[in-house]
Amino acid sequence: MTGLLAGKNLLVTGVLTESSIAYGVAKHAQKEGATVLLSSYGRATRITRIVAESLPHPAPVIELDVTNEADLAAVPDRVREHCPHLDGVLHAVAFAPPSALGGGFLDTPWADAATTLHVSAYSLKALVTACLPVLRSPAAVVGLDFDASIAWPGYDWMGVAKAALESTSRYLCRDLGPRGIRVNLVAAGPLRTKAATSIPTFTEFDSAWDGGAPLGWDVGDTDPAARACVALLSDWFPSTSGEIVHVDGGFHVTGGVARS
């Protein structure tokens, strides 16, 4: 078998629809020779199982709520039911209660801010450490990011969580590097995914990228971000860790200044 990920086993979180970046990663990973295992939890598990059937090779789905200690402790056994080990993990998990988005930053209660940080940032550490017993060396971890250097309109506590995610990835890079585990993030531009529907100001992101990205940007195309994740999960970046790879049409370089 040939391909960037030939012979590798990957755990991909966050697959809910075919329009998600995570689905694109799972699809391309399989095409590049990987065995893919998906995770979901609660009522969403049924949806993930249905979507998993539309992949090039139907993928098994394990139960995993990244905020549930029992689920995290069970990860190694649940993975071993389908494959003996993992070579890579995609973290595609984020959530914010309504009060944490939309412009009410000063009024968000701690409980909702804490939920946002737990699900969207701390879960990267929780997921990776849960996988350590079955994660081989070398291995790769990739997380999905959105540029946290800007206070985006309406992004509020999710923006704070993304900043925490970026910092968490750096500390994981430091602590897991000696084990041969690389940790990187892909910061995609705005994409019209299911997650985006919870951001009331998404159209402002869309407008900013329209004309502001030197390479142009299609909010309906998750393929570039998915391909970047697959590349980072492969052996083609053996000495790259703690990096944030921007897949945003170059928007982060120009600051959104319109192309001439």
Phi and psi in degrees as GROMACS dihedral restraints (atoms count N, CA, C in turn):
[ dihedral_restraints ]
;  ai    aj    ak    al  type     phi  dphi    fc
    3     4     5     6     1  -113.8    20    10
    4     5     6     7     1   163.1    20    10
    6     7     8     9     1   138.7    20    10
    7     8     9    10     1   160.1    20    10
    9    10    11    12     1   -58.3    20    10
   10    11    12    13     1   -31.7    20    10
   12    13    14    15     1  -117.5    20    10
   13    14    15    16     1    25.2    20    10
   15    16    17    18     1   -56.3    20    10
   16    17    18    19     1   127.3    20    10
   18    19    20    21     1    82.1    20    10
   19    20    21    22     1    -0.3    20    10
   21    22    23    24     1   -94.2    20    10
   22    23    24    25     1   150.2    20    10
   24    25    26    27     1  -111.0    20    10
   25    26    27    28     1   127.8    20    10
   27    28    29    30     1  -124.2    20    10
   28    29    30    31     1   142.6    20    10
   30    31    32    33     1  -103.8    20    10
   31    32    33    34     1   122.3    20    10
   33    34    35    36     1  -116.7    20    10
   34    35    36    37     1   118.2    20    10
   36    37    38    39     1   -93.9    20    10
   37    38    39    40     1   165.9    20    10
   39    40    41    42     1    82.5    20    10
   40    41    42    43     1    14.2    20    10
   42    43    44    45     1   -86.6    20    10
   43    44    45    46     1   110.7    20    10
   45    46    47    48     1  -123.0    20    10
   46    47    48    49     1   -31.8    20    10
   48    49    50    51     1  -139.2    20    10
   49    50    51    52     1   164.1    20    10
   51    52    53    54     1   -72.4    20    10
   52    53    54    55     1   -10.3    20    10
   54    55    56    57     1   -90.1    20    10
   55    56    57    58     1    -0.9    20    10
   57    58    59    60     1   -82.0    20    10
   58    59    60    61     1   153.9    20    10
   60    61    62    63     1   -61.3    20    10
   61    62    63    64     1   -40.5    20    10
   63    64    65    66     1   -59.7    20    10
   64    65    66    67     1   -40.0    20    10
   66    67    68    69     1   -63.4    20    10
   67    68    69    70     1   -43.1    20    10
   69    70    71    72     1   -60.3    20    10
   70    71    72    73     1   -39.0    20    10
   72    73    74    75     1   -63.7    20    10
   73    74    75    76     1   -47.2    20    10
   75    76    77    78     1   -59.9    20    10
   76    77    78    79     1   -43.7    20    10
   78    79    80    81     1   -63.2    20    10
   79    80    81    82     1   -50.8    20    10
   81    82    83    84     1   -68.7    20    10
   82    83    84    85     1   -34.2    20    10
   84    85    86    87     1   -62.1    20    10
   85    86    87    88     1   -43.5    20    10
   87    88    89    90     1   -63.3    20    10
   88    89    90    91     1   -41.6    20    10
   90    91    92    93     1   -63.3    20    10
   91    92    93    94     1   -26.5    20    10
   93    94    95    96     1   -93.2    20    10
   94    95    96    97     1    12.6    20    10
   96    97    98    99     1    99.6    20    10
   97    98    99   100     1     3.9    20    10
   99   100   101   102     1   -84.2    20    10
  100   101   102   103     1   152.1    20    10
  102   103   104   105     1   -91.7    20    10
  103   104   105   106     1   124.8    20    10
  105   106   107   108     1  -112.5    20    10
  106   107   108   109     1   133.2    20    10
  108   109   110   111     1  -118.2    20    10
  109   110   111   112     1   129.0    20    10
  111   112   113   114     1  -101.7    20    10
  112   113   114   115     1   160.6    20    10
  114   115   116   117     1  -131.9    20    10
  115   116   117   118     1   151.8    20    10
  117   118   119   120     1  -159.8    20    10
  118   119   120   121     1  -179.3    20    10
  120   121   122   123     1  -156.5    20    10
  121   122   123   124     1   157.4    20    10
  123   124   125   126     1    59.1    20    10
  124   125   126   127     1  -143.2    20    10
  126   127   128   129     1   -65.3    20    10
  127   128   129   130     1   -24.0    20    10
  129   130   131   132     1   -69.3    20    10
  130   131   132   133     1   -20.1    20    10
  132   133   134   135     1   -59.4    20    10
  133   134   135   136     1   -40.7    20    10
  135   136   137   138     1   -61.7    20    10
  136   137   138   139     1   -41.2    20    10
  138   139   140   141     1   -64.9    20    10
  139   140   141   142     1   -44.4    20    10
  141   142   143   144     1   -61.8    20    10
  142   143   144   145     1   -39.3    20    10
  144   145   146   147     1   -64.2    20    10
  145   146   147   148     1   -38.1    20    10
  147   148   149   150     1   -65.8    20    10
  148   149   150   151     1   -46.7    20    10
  150   151   152   153     1   -64.8    20    10
  151   152   153   154     1   -35.5    20    10
  153   154   155   156     1   -60.2    20    10
  154   155   156   157     1   -27.2    20    10
  156   157   158   159     1   -70.2    20    10
  157   158   159   160     1   -19.1    20    10
  159   160   161   162     1   -90.4    20    10
  160   161   162   163     1    -2.4    20    10
  162   163   164   165     1   -69.2    20    10
  163   164   165   166     1   162.0    20    10
  165   166   167   168     1   -52.7    20    10
  166   167   168   169     1   -35.0    20    10
  168   169   170   171     1  -131.4    20    10
  169   170   171   172     1   116.2    20    10
  171   172   173   174     1   -49.5    20    10
  172   173   174   175     1   130.7    20    10
  174   175   176   177     1  -107.9    20    10
  175   176   177   178     1   142.9    20    10
  177   178   179   180     1   -70.3    20    10
  178   179   180   181     1   155.8    20    10
  180   181   182   183     1  -126.0    20    10
  181   182   183   184     1   127.5    20    10
  183   184   185   186     1  -103.9    20    10
  184   185   186   187     1   152.9    20    10
  186   187   188   189     1   -78.9    20    10
  187   188   189   190     1   124.4    20    10
  189   190   191   192     1  -157.8    20    10
  190   191   192   193     1   106.9    20    10
  192   193   194   195     1   -97.4    20    10
  193   194   195   196     1   114.3    20    10
  195   196   197   198     1   -70.0    20    10
  196   197   198   199     1    -4.7    20    10
  198   199   200   201     1  -104.5    20    10
  199   200   201   202     1     3.5    20    10
  201   202   203   204     1  -106.7    20    10
  202   203   204   205     1   117.4    20    10
  204   205   206   207     1   -62.9    20    10
  205   206   207   208     1   -36.8    20    10
  207   208   209   210     1   -65.5    20    10
  208   209   210   211     1   -42.6    20    10
  210   211   212   213     1   -63.4    20    10
  211   212   213   214     1   -43.5    20    10
  213   214   215   216     1   -62.3    20    10
  214   215   216   217     1   -41.7    20    10
  216   217   218   219     1   -65.5    20    10
  217   218   219   220     1   -27.6    20    10
  219   220   221   222     1   -86.6    20    10
  220   221   222   223     1    -5.4    20    10
  222   223   224   225     1   -53.2    20    10
  223   224   225   226     1   -50.8    20    10
  225   226   227   228     1   -56.9    20    10
  226   227   228   229     1   -45.1    20    10
  228   229   230   231     1   -66.5    20    10
  229   230   231   232     1   -39.9    20    10
  231   232   233   234     1   -68.3    20    10
  232   233   234   235     1   -35.0    20    10
  234   235   236   237     1   -66.4    20    10
  235   236   237   238     1   -44.7    20    10
  237   238   239   240     1   -64.9    20    10
  238   239   240   241     1   -18.8    20    10
  240   241   242   243     1   -65.6    20    10
  241   242   243   244     1   -19.3    20    10
  243   244   245   246     1  -121.5    20    10
  244   245   246   247     1   -27.8    20    10
  246   247   248   249     1  -156.8    20    10
  247   248   249   250     1   153.1    20    10
  249   250   251   252     1   -73.4    20    10
  250   251   252   253     1   -21.5    20    10
  252   253   254   255     1  -161.7    20    10
  253   254   255   256     1   174.1    20    10
  255   256   257   258     1  -119.7    20    10
  256   257   258   259     1   146.5    20    10
  258   259   260   261     1  -111.5    20    10
  259   260   261   262     1   -10.1    20    10
  261   262   263   264     1  -166.3    20    10
  262   263   264   265     1   156.9    20    10
  264   265   266   267     1  -138.5    20    10
  265   266   267   268     1   134.3    20    10
  267   268   269   270     1  -107.2    20    10
  268   269   270   271     1   121.9    20    10
  270   271   272   273     1   -96.7    20    10
  271   272   273   274     1   110.0    20    10
  273   274   275   276     1  -130.9    20    10
  274   275   276   277     1    56.2    20    10
  276   277   278   279     1  -124.8    20    10
  277   278   279   280     1   126.9    20    10
  279   280   281   282     1  -159.8    20    10
  280   281   282   283     1   146.2    20    10
  282   283   284   285     1  -161.4    20    10
  283   284   285   286     1   141.2    20    10
  285   286   287   288     1  -139.4    20    10
  286   287   288   289     1   132.9    20    10
  288   289   290   291     1   -61.9    20    10
  289   290   291   292     1   157.8    20    10
  291   292   293   294     1   -52.7    20    10
  292   293   294   295     1   -36.1    20    10
  294   295   296   297     1   -69.7    20    10
  295   296   297   298     1   -16.0    20    10
  297   298   299   300     1   -88.9    20    10
  298   299   300   301     1    -1.8    20    10
  300   301   302   303     1  -130.5    20    10
  301   302   303   304     1   159.1    20    10
  303   304   305   306     1    99.9    20    10
  304   305   306   307     1     2.6    20    10
  306   307   308   309     1   111.5    20    10
  307   308   309   310     1    -2.8    20    10
  309   310   311   312     1   -97.9    20    10
  310   311   312   313     1    39.8    20    10
  312   313   314   315     1   -51.5    20    10
  313   314   315   316     1   -44.5    20    10
  315   316   317   318     1   -70.4    20    10
  316   317   318   319     1   -18.1    20    10
  318   319   320   321     1  -103.7    20    10
  319   320   321   322     1    -2.3    20    10
  321   322   323   324     1   -67.3    20    10
  322   323   324   325     1   124.0    20    10
  324   325   326   327     1   -71.4    20    10
  325   326   327   328     1   155.8    20    10
  327   328   329   330     1   -56.9    20    10
  328   329   330   331     1   -39.0    20    10
  330   331   332   333     1   -57.4    20    10
  331   332   333   334     1   -41.6    20    10
  333   334   335   336     1   -75.7    20    10
  334   335   336   337     1   -37.1    20    10
  336   337   338   339     1   -64.0    20    10
  337   338   339   340     1   -41.2    20    10
  339   340   341   342     1   -64.0    20    10
  340   341   342   343     1   -40.9    20    10
  342   343   344   345     1   -60.1    20    10
  343   344   345   346     1   -44.3    20    10
  345   346   347   348     1   -60.3    20    10
  346   347   348   349     1   -45.8    20    10
  348   349   350   351     1   -68.0    20    10
  349   350   351   352     1   -39.1    20    10
  351   352   353   354     1   -64.0    20    10
  352   353   354   355     1   -52.6    20    10
  354   355   356   357     1   -71.2    20    10
  355   356   357   358     1   -38.8    20    10
  357   358   359   360     1   -95.1    20    10
  358   359   360   361     1   -16.5    20    10
  360   361   362   363     1  -128.5    20    10
  361   362   363   364     1   -58.6    20    10
  363   364   365   366     1   -59.6    20    10
  364   365   366   367     1   -29.4    20    10
  366   367   368   369     1   -62.2    20    10
  367   368   369   370     1   -23.4    20    10
  369   370   371   372     1   -62.8    20    10
  370   371   372   373     1   -47.6    20    10
  372   373   374   375     1   -63.9    20    10
  373   374   375   376     1   -43.8    20    10
  375   376   377   378     1   -62.6    20    10
  376   377   378   379     1   -43.1    20    10
  378   379   380   381     1   -65.8    20    10
  379   380   381   382     1   -46.6    20    10
  381   382   383   384     1   -65.3    20    10
  382   383   384   385     1   -44.5    20    10
  384   385   386   387     1   -67.7    20    10
  385   386   387   388     1   -32.4    20    10
  387   388   389   390     1   -64.5    20    10
  388   389   390   391     1   -32.8    20    10
  390   391   392   393     1   -83.9    20    10
  391   392   393   394     1   -12.6    20    10
  393   394   395   396     1   -52.8    20    10
  394   395   396   397     1   -40.1    20    10
  396   397   398   399     1   -61.3    20    10
  397   398   399   400     1   -21.1    20    10
  399   400   401   402     1  -118.1    20    10
  400   401   402   403     1     6.7    20    10
  402   403   404   405     1   -93.7    20    10
  403   404   405   406     1   118.9    20    10
  405   406   407   408     1   -76.9    20    10
  406   407   408   409     1   170.9    20    10
  408   409   410   411     1  -123.1    20    10
  409   410   411   412     1   125.0    20    10
  411   412   413   414     1   -77.8    20    10
  412   413   414   415     1   159.4    20    10
  414   415   416   417     1  -150.2    20    10
  415   416   417   418     1   167.1    20    10
  417   418   419   420     1  -133.7    20    10
  418   419   420   421     1   138.8    20    10
  420   421   422   423     1  -119.5    20    10
  421   422   423   424     1   132.1    20    10
  423   424   425   426     1  -128.5    20    10
  424   425   426   427     1   133.1    20    10
  426   427   428   429     1  -118.4    20    10
  427   428   429   430     1   155.0    20    10
  429   430   431   432     1   -95.7    20    10
  430   431   432   433     1   128.5    20    10
  432   433   434   435     1  -125.8    20    10
  433   434   435   436     1   167.6    20    10
  435   436   437   438     1  -139.1    20    10
  436   437   438   439     1   127.6    20    10
  438   439   440   441     1   -37.2    20    10
  439   440   441   442     1   114.0    20    10
  441   442   443   444     1   -97.6    20    10
  442   443   444   445     1    11.8    20    10
  444   445   446   447     1   -84.3    20    10
  445   446   447   448     1    -7.0    20    10
  447   448   449   450     1  -120.4    20    10
  448   449   450   451     1   144.2    20    10
  450   451   452   453     1   -86.9    20    10
  451   452   453   454     1    87.1    20    10
  453   454   455   456     1   -70.1    20    10
  454   455   456   457     1   146.4    20    10
  456   457   458   459     1   -61.4    20    10
  457   458   459   460     1   125.1    20    10
  459   460   461   462     1    75.8    20    10
  460   461   462   463     1    -5.0    20    10
  462   463   464   465     1   -80.0    20    10
  463   464   465   466     1   -30.3    20    10
  465   466   467   468     1    46.8    20    10
  466   467   468   469     1  -119.9    20    10
  468   469   470   471     1   -72.3    20    10
  469   470   471   472     1   -19.0    20    10
  471   472   473   474     1   -68.8    20    10
  472   473   474   475     1   -35.6    20    10
  474   475   476   477     1   -62.3    20    10
  475   476   477   478     1   -41.9    20    10
  477   478   479   480     1   -61.8    20    10
  478   479   480   481     1   -41.9    20    10
  480   481   482   483     1   -64.8    20    10
  481   482   483   484     1   -37.8    20    10
  483   484   485   486     1   -67.0    20    10
  484   485   486   487     1   -35.4    20    10
  486   487   488   489     1   -63.4    20    10
  487   488   489   490     1   -40.5    20    10
  489   490   491   492     1   -66.5    20    10
  490   491   492   493     1   -37.5    20    10
  492   493   494   495     1   -61.2    20    10
  493   494   495   496     1   -43.7    20    10
  495   496   497   498     1   -62.4    20    10
  496   497   498   499     1   -42.7    20    10
  498   499   500   501     1   -66.7    20    10
  499   500   501   502     1   -41.1    20    10
  501   502   503   504     1   -59.3    20    10
  502   503   504   505     1   -41.0    20    10
  504   505   506   507     1   -63.3    20    10
  505   506   507   508     1   -34.9    20    10
  507   508   509   510     1   -67.8    20    10
  508   509   510   511     1   -41.9    20    10
  510   511   512   513     1   -68.4    20    10
  511   512   513   514     1   -36.2    20    10
  513   514   515   516     1   -65.6    20    10
  514   515   516   517     1   -39.3    20    10
  516   517   518   519     1   -56.5    20    10
  517   518   519   520     1   -45.7    20    10
  519   520   521   522     1   -63.2    20    10
  520   521   522   523     1   -46.8    20    10
  522   523   524   525     1   -82.7    20    10
  523   524   525   526     1   -25.0    20    10
  525   526   527   528     1  -102.2    20    10
  526   527   528   529     1   -10.6    20    10
  528   529   530   531     1   -54.9    20    10
  529   530   531   532     1   -44.7    20    10
  531   532   533   534     1   -60.7    20    10
  532   533   534   535     1   -18.5    20    10
  534   535   536   537     1   -91.5    20    10
  535   536   537   538     1     1.6    20    10
  537   538   539   540     1    81.6    20    10
  538   539   540   541     1    20.0    20    10
  540   541   542   543     1  -106.0    20    10
  541   542   543   544     1   121.1    20    10
  543   544   545   546     1   -92.1    20    10
  544   545   546   547     1   142.4    20    10
  546   547   548   549     1  -131.3    20    10
  547   548   549   550     1   117.7    20    10
  549   550   551   552     1  -137.5    20    10
  550   551   552   553     1   162.0    20    10
  552   553   554   555     1  -122.1    20    10
  553   554   555   556     1   150.3    20    10
  555   556   557   558     1  -114.7    20    10
  556   557   558   559     1   116.0    20    10
  558   559   560   561     1   -96.9    20    10
  559   560   561   562     1    98.9    20    10
  561   562   563   564     1   -85.4    20    10
  562   563   564   565     1   155.9    20    10
  564   565   566   567     1   -70.7    20    10
  565   566   567   568     1   179.0    20    10
  567   568   569   570     1   -65.6    20    10
  568   569   570   571     1   132.8    20    10
  570   571   572   573     1  -129.6    20    10
  571   572   573   574     1   141.6    20    10
  573   574   575   576     1   -82.5    20    10
  574   575   576   577     1    72.1    20    10
  576   577   578   579     1  -102.5    20    10
  577   578   579   580     1   178.0    20    10
  579   580   581   582     1   -59.9    20    10
  580   581   582   583     1   -39.0    20    10
  582   583   584   585     1   -61.1    20    10
  583   584   585   586     1   -35.6    20    10
  585   586   587   588     1   -66.1    20    10
  586   587   588   589     1   -23.7    20    10
  588   589   590   591     1   -66.4    20    10
  589   590   591   592     1   -17.5    20    10
  591   592   593   594     1   -88.0    20    10
  592   593   594   595     1    -3.0    20    10
  594   595   596   597     1   -99.7    20    10
  595   596   597   598     1   106.6    20    10
  597   598   599   600     1   -59.8    20    10
  598   599   600   601     1   -26.4    20    10
  600   601   602   603     1   -99.9    20    10
  601   602   603   604     1    20.5    20    10
  603   604   605   606     1   -57.0    20    10
  604   605   606   607     1   -35.7    20    10
  606   607   608   609     1   -62.4    20    10
  607   608   609   610     1   -26.3    20    10
  609   610   611   612     1   -69.7    20    10
  610   611   612   613     1   -36.8    20    10
  612   613   614   615     1   -63.9    20    10
  613   614   615   616     1   -46.5    20    10
  615   616   617   618     1   -55.7    20    10
  616   617   618   619     1   -47.0    20    10
  618   619   620   621     1   -64.3    20    10
  619   620   621   622     1   -39.4    20    10
  621   622   623   624     1   -64.1    20    10
  622   623   624   625     1   -41.9    20    10
  624   625   626   627     1   -74.6    20    10
  625   626   627   628     1   -24.7    20    10
  627   628   629   630     1   -71.8    20    10
  628   629   630   631     1   100.5    20    10
  630   631   632   633     1    97.1    20    10
  631   632   633   634     1   -15.6    20    10
  633   634   635   636     1   -97.3    20    10
  634   635   636   637     1   -11.3    20    10
  636   637   638   639     1   -98.3    20    10
  637   638   639   640     1   119.1    20    10
  639   640   641   642     1   -53.1    20    10
  640   641   642   643     1   -35.9    20    10
  642   643   644   645     1   -90.0    20    10
  643   644   645   646     1    -1.3    20    10
  645   646   647   648     1    82.3    20    10
  646   647   648   649     1   166.3    20    10
  648   649   650   651     1  -154.3    20    10
  649   650   651   652     1   133.5    20    10
  651   652   653   654     1  -113.8    20    10
  652   653   654   655     1   109.3    20    10
  654   655   656   657     1   -67.8    20    10
  655   656   657   658     1   -10.0    20    10
  657   658   659   660     1  -100.3    20    10
  658   659   660   661     1     2.4    20    10
  660   661   662   663     1  -113.1    20    10
  661   662   663   664     1   102.1    20    10
  663   664   665   666     1   -85.7    20    10
  664   665   666   667     1    -5.3    20    10
  666   667   668   669     1   -59.8    20    10
  667   668   669   670     1   -45.6    20    10
  669   670   671   672     1   -58.3    20    10
  670   671   672   673     1   -42.9    20    10
  672   673   674   675     1   -66.4    20    10
  673   674   675   676     1   -40.4    20    10
  675   676   677   678     1   -63.1    20    10
  676   677   678   679     1   -42.1    20    10
  678   679   680   681     1   -63.9    20    10
  679   680   681   682     1   -38.3    20    10
  681   682   683   684     1   -62.5    20    10
  682   683   684   685     1   -41.6    20    10
  684   685   686   687     1   -61.7    20    10
  685   686   687   688     1   -44.5    20    10
  687   688   689   690     1   -61.3    20    10
  688   689   690   691     1   -42.4    20    10
  690   691   692   693     1   -60.6    20    10
  691   692   693   694     1   -43.0    20    10
  693   694   695   696     1   -70.4    20    10
  694   695   696   697     1   -25.9    20    10
  696   697   698   699     1   -78.4    20    10
  697   698   699   700     1   -13.3    20    10
  699   700   701   702     1   -86.3    20    10
  700   701   702   703     1  -178.0    20    10
  702   703   704   705     1   -87.9    20    10
  703   704   705   706     1     7.0    20    10
  705   706   707   708     1   -79.1    20    10
  706   707   708   709     1    -7.6    20    10
  708   709   710   711     1  -125.4    20    10
  709   710   711   712     1    61.4    20    10
  711   712   713   714     1   -68.4    20    10
  712   713   714   715     1   -20.6    20    10
  714   715   716   717     1  -120.2    20    10
  715   716   717   718     1    21.1    20    10
  717   718   719   720     1  -107.3    20    10
  718   719   720   721     1   119.3    20    10
  720   721   722   723     1  -152.3    20    10
  721   722   723   724     1   151.1    20    10
  723   724   725   726     1    74.7    20    10
  724   725   726   727     1    16.6    20    10
  726   727   728   729     1   -97.8    20    10
  727   728   729   730     1   152.2    20    10
  729   730   731   732     1  -115.1    20    10
  730   731   732   733     1   110.2    20    10
  732   733   734   735     1   -93.2    20    10
  733   734   735   736     1   116.7    20    10
  735   736   737   738     1   -84.3    20    10
  736   737   738   739     1   124.4    20    10
  738   739   740   741     1  -121.4    20    10
  739   740   741   742     1    78.6    20    10
  741   742   743   744     1  -140.2    20    10
  742   743   744   745     1    20.9    20    10
  744   745   746   747     1    72.3    20    10
  745   746   747   748     1    11.0    20    10
  747   748   749   750     1    88.7    20    10
  748   749   750   751     1     7.8    20    10
  750   751   752   753     1   -57.2    20    10
  751   752   753   754     1   -38.2    20    10
  753   754   755   756     1   -65.9    20    10
  754   755   756   757     1   -20.7    20    10
  756   757   758   759     1   -81.1    20    10
  757   758   759   760     1   -40.0    20    10
  759   760   761   762     1   -89.6    20    10
  760   761   762   763     1   -14.7    20    10
  762   763   764   765     1    70.1    20    10
  763   764   765   766     1    19.8    20    10
  765   766   767   768     1    86.8    20    10
  766   767   768   769     1     7.5    20    10
  768   769   770   771     1   -67.0    20    10
  769   770   771   772     1   128.7    20    10
  771   772   773   774     1   -59.7    20    10
  772   773   774   775     1   144.6    20    10
  774   775   776   777     1   -67.8    20    10
  775   776   777   778     1   143.9    20    10
